[in-house]
Amino acid sequence: MLRKLKKSIKYQYSLLVSKYLSDGFQNIKLGIYVKYVIGGVSLFIVQALIVLFLTKVVGVKFLFAYAVALALYVVLAFVYHNEFTFKKMVNVRKEAFRKFLIYMGISSSLSYSLVFILTTFFIWAYFPALFTVAICMSVINFIVNAGWIF
């Protein structure tokens, strides 16, 4: 009985591994990550410029400006990564966009929370906190985007 259970578990594991190695995680390559980082850095610069504009010119509070910039970042990131990083713009599926929105909601909330914690409790300046969080989240976001969304 234990042998059958062990054999069944091995079989299920092999099915799971072969599914994920063939379906999604083939996108995890250095060249694709470089494209991902270039897009991420470009979008980070746009996000930082929006935050600067809203805080310095318009005069809104930093966390509100960051939330607005984050929302714009999500839309631009989907378009960029679909078109350039993973080259899937030809067959954009509603399911992929839905997954992307769900994950980016989670990721953005986590980013927002980390920036809030770093700036409020650890008294970091805003831009070092943004930069640190962006670097950390880059790796996590790439793995999730390559393996699950695109």
N, C-alpha and C positions, 0 to 999 in steps of 0.2 A: 504494500500500500504506500509506504514511504517512497519507494522507487518510482511509482507512478506519479506521485505528487511532485517529486524532484524533476522527473522528466517533463511533466506538464509546465512547471515553472521555467525550466530551461527553454522549452519551446516558446512560451509566451514572451520571455525575455528576448529571444532571437528575433521573433516577429517585431517586437517593439524597436529593437536596435536597428534592424534592417529598414524599417519604415522611416525612422528619423535620419538615418544616414543617407537614404536615397531621396526623401521628400524635401526636407528643408535645410538641413545643415550643410549641404554642399556649398551654400553661399558663404560659409565661414572660411574665407581665404584672405591672405594678406593684401592682395591687390584690391579686393572689394572693400576691405576695412580702410585702406588708404582713401578710396573714393568717399567712403562713409565719413571719415574724419575731415576731409576737405570740405564736404558739404556741411558737416556739423560746425566746423570753425567759421565758415562763411555765414551760416545761419546764426551762430552765436554773436558774431560781429553785428549783424542786423538787429538781433535782439538787444544787444548792449546799446546800440545807437537809439533804438526806440525808447529804452529805459532812460537814457541820458536826455533825450528830447522831452519826454513826458515829465521828468523830474525837474530839469533845469529851465526849460522854456515854458512849458505849460504850468508847472508848479504843483503837480499832484504828488501824493506820498509815494515813496519808493515801492512798497509792496503792491500797491494798486498798479503802478506802472509795470512792475515785473509780471503781474498776472496778465495784463493786456498783451505784453510782449510774448509771454508764454503761449497764449492762445493763438497769436499769429504764427509763432514758431511751429506749432503743431500742423497747421495747414500747409505751410511752406515745406516742412520736413517730409510730409507724405508725398507731395508732388516731386520734390527733388529725389527722394530715395526710390520712388517708383520709376522715374524717368532715367536717372543717371546711375544710381548705385546698383540697383537690382534689375534694371531694364525691363520692367513689367508694365509700362504704361500702355502698351498695346492691348493687354487684357486686364484692365483694372476691374477687379471684382468688388462688389459691394461687401462681400465677406471680409476681404483684405482690409478695406477701409474701416469696417466696423471693428475688426480686431485691432487695427492701428489706433483708432480713437479710444478704445477701451484701454489698451496698454499705455498710450500716451497720457491718458487721464491719470492712470496710476503713477506713471513715471513723472509727470508734471507735478502731481501732488507731492510725491516724494521729494522732487527737486525743490519745490516751493517750501516744504517743511524743513528740509535741510538748510536752505538759505535763511529761513526764519530763525532756526535754532542757532546757527552760526553767528548771525548778526545780533540776535537778542540776548542769548544766554552767554555766548562766548565773546561777545563784543568785537566781532570781526568787522572790518570795513566791508561795504557792499560788494565791490568788484572783486576782491580776493575770494570772497565767499562764492560769488557767481562762478568764477573761474575754477575753483576747486570742485564744486559740485558738478560743473559741466564736464570736467575731465573724468571724474568717477562714474558719472552716469553714461558717458560715451561708450564704455566697454560693455556695460550691462545692456544698454539699448541696442547696440549692434548685435549682440548674441540673440536677444529676443526677436529683433526685426529679421535677422537672417534665418533663424530657425523656425519661427512660428508665423510671422505675418506675411513675409514675401516669399 
